[in-house]
Amino acid sequence: MNAKAPNPRFKIVADNRKARHNYEIGDTIEAGIALVGTEVKSLRGGKATIGESYAGEYNGEMYLYNAYIPEYLQANRFNHETKRPRKLLLHRNQINKLSGAVTREGMTVVPLKIYFDDRGRAKVEIALARGKKLHDKREADKERTWNRDKARIMRDRG
């Protein structure tokens, strides 16, 4: 039996695998992202990094900070800045929900993945998350290891 088959409807460009280790993931939202042309071309190459990025509110709008999209090599002087803040395209009620949870409950808005949907548009899956303490991370590691060992034992028994 193989791993989860990739969804043919979209192509994942960047994945934040550390987010599930460092945070307890709550609600997830799909958001559009405002990009310039060289960023889109560079994303199609698949070298973006969102491991240390986060989203925050500025002037009533949500922005993605610290996401690295490398320069597009063929664009010469018309290239983009690699770590500039990028506007997330969300509805007003979604922005209010996210910013309210950040201010009231001390949560963080983290991107989980950047992908192209079936229409070829760049999307970001963001999530409300609460940071895990060190003992919570250790507990999750123990549970993951036990589940792996348990599956191995059951498979060997037949």
C-alpha positions in Angstrom: 0.0 0.0 0.0 1.5 3.3 -1.0 1.4 6.8 0.6 -1.4 9.3 -0.1 -1.8 9.8 -3.8 -1.3 13.5 -4.9 -4.5 15.3 -5.8 -4.5 15.9 -9.6 -6.5 19.1 -9.2 -3.6 21.2 -7.9 0.2 21.3 -7.8 1.9 21.9 -4.4 4.7 24.4 -4.8 5.8 24.9 -1.1 4.9 22.9 1.9 5.4 23.9 5.6 6.0 20.5 7.2 7.4 22.0 10.4 4.1 23.8 11.1 2.4 20.6 12.2 5.3 19.9 14.6 5.6 23.4 16.1 1.9 24.3 16.3 -1.5 22.9 17.1 -3.4 23.5 13.9 -6.9 24.9 14.2 -9.1 26.3 11.4 -7.7 26.3 7.9 -8.6 28.8 5.2 -7.7 29.0 1.5 -6.5 32.4 0.4 -5.5 33.9 -2.8 -2.1 35.7 -3.0 -1.2 38.9 -4.9 1.9 38.2 -6.9 3.9 39.9 -9.6 4.6 38.1 -12.9 8.2 37.0 -12.0 7.0 35.6 -8.7 4.5 33.4 -10.5 7.1 32.2 -13.0 9.5 31.4 -10.1 6.8 29.6 -8.2 6.1 27.3 -11.1 9.8 26.3 -10.8 8.9 25.0 -7.3 11.7 26.5 -5.2 9.7 28.6 -2.7 10.2 28.3 1.1 7.5 29.1 3.7 9.1 27.3 6.7 9.6 30.5 8.7 6.8 32.6 7.3 3.6 33.9 9.0 0.6 36.1 8.2 -0.3 39.3 10.0 -2.7 42.2 9.7 -1.6 45.6 8.4 -4.0 48.5 7.7 -7.0 46.1 7.7 -5.5 43.6 5.3 -3.6 40.4 5.8 -0.1 40.0 4.5 2.2 37.0 4.2 5.6 37.9 5.7 9.0 36.2 5.4 8.0 33.9 2.6 10.9 33.3 0.2 10.2 33.1 -3.5 13.6 33.1 -5.4 14.3 35.5 -8.2 13.3 34.4 -11.7 16.6 34.0 -13.5 15.4 35.1 -16.9 13.8 38.4 -15.7 17.1 40.4 -15.3 16.4 43.9 -13.9 12.6 43.5 -13.7 12.9 40.9 -10.9 11.0 40.9 -7.6 12.2 41.2 -4.1 12.6 37.7 -2.6 11.1 38.2 0.9 8.7 41.1 0.4 5.3 41.1 2.2 2.6 39.7 -0.1 -1.0 40.6 0.2 -3.4 37.7 1.0 -6.8 37.9 -0.8 -9.5 37.3 1.9 -13.0 38.4 2.6 -13.5 41.0 5.3 -15.1 38.6 7.7 -12.2 36.1 7.3 -9.7 38.9 8.1 -11.7 39.9 11.2 -11.9 36.3 12.4 -8.1 35.8 12.0 -7.0 39.1 13.5 -9.5 38.7 16.4 -8.1 35.2 17.2 -4.5 36.6 17.1 -5.3 39.5 19.4 -7.7 37.8 21.9 -6.4 34.3 22.1 -2.7 34.7 21.3 -2.8 32.5 18.2 -0.6 32.7 15.1 -1.6 32.6 11.5 0.8 30.2 9.7 0.9 29.2 6.0 0.7 25.4 5.5 1.2 25.2 1.7 1.3 27.2 -1.5 -0.1 25.6 -4.6 -1.7 26.2 -7.9 -5.4 25.3 -8.2 -7.1 23.7 -11.2 -7.5 27.1 -12.8 -3.8 27.9 -12.5 -4.1 30.5 -9.8 -1.7 30.6 -6.9 -3.3 29.9 -3.5 -2.1 29.7 0.1 -3.6 27.5 2.7 -3.3 29.3 6.0 -4.3 28.1 9.5 -4.9 29.5 12.9 -2.4 27.8 15.1 -1.3 27.8 18.8 2.4 27.2 19.6 3.3 23.8 21.2 5.4 23.6 24.3 8.5 21.4 24.3 6.7 18.6 26.3 3.8 18.6 23.9 6.3 18.1 21.0 7.9 15.2 22.8 4.5 13.6 23.6 3.6 13.9 19.9 6.9 12.2 18.9 6.3 9.4 21.3 2.8 8.8 20.0 4.0 8.9 16.4 6.7 6.4 17.2 4.3 4.1 19.0 1.8 4.1 16.2 4.6 3.3 13.7 5.8 0.4 15.9 2.3 -0.8 16.4 1.6 -0.8 12.6 4.9 -2.8 12.1 3.9 -5.4 14.7 0.4 -5.8 13.3 1.8 -6.2 9.8 4.4 -8.8 10.9 1.7 -10.8 12.7 -0.3 -11.1 9.6 
